[in-house]
């Protein structure tokens, strides 16, 4: 299965994903800092990045794709 890339140019096409899980790496994370991986209920994987790349996705569009993200508390405590 291919990973579908979501960026600022195509993010409007993915507003209603049936998300099963997602992972977000902070800006300073090792590897792909700023990356977001989403897995929908059918097993399709999506990738976006909010700080790297020519067409990185903007914060307001992340909230459109992952509405629950506003309820998530990040950090160790």
N, C-alpha and C positions, 0 to 999 in steps of 0.2 A: 504494500500500500504506500502510495506517495504521501509526503508531507505537503500540505497546502500552505503556501506562504501568504500571510495577510499583511498588507502594508497600508499606508495612507491612501494609495491610489485605488485599492479594491475593497477596503474595509466596509464600505456601505453594502456590499453583497453578502455580508455575514452577520446580520444583526440578530438573528434568531437561532443560533446554534443550540442544539440540545446537549448541553455540556454535562459530562460525567465527572471530569476532573480537569484541573489546570495547575500549572506550576509557573512561578515567576521568579526570575533571578534578579537580584538588585543590581544597580548600575556597576558597583565595584566587584561583583562576583567573578570568580575565576572562570575562564571559559567564555561562554556567550552571555556576558553581562547585559542586562536589560531584556533578556529573552523571555518570551511567554510561550508556553506550550499548552495547547488545549486538546483534549480528547473528547469527542462526542460519544453519545450512547451507541453509535454504530461502530465505534472503533477508529474513526477517521482522526488523524492527527493534523493539527494546525500549528503554525509557528508565526510569531510576530516579534518585533523588537521595538521597545519604546525609546531607545537612546542611540542605537547604532544603525547605520544603513542610510542610503540616500533618501528613501521614502519611509523612514521609521514612523510607526503609528503614534498618533497624539493621544494624550491621556483621556480626553473626552470620548474618543472613539473606542478606547479600551473599555470604558464603562458601558458603552452601547453594546459591545459584544459580550462582556462578562459583567452583568449588572450587580451581581453579588459582591463584586470586588470592593464596593464601598463599605461593606460590613466586615471586611477582613482586617485584622490588626497584624501589622508586620513587626518583626523584631524578636528578640530573645525573651522579652517579658511582657 
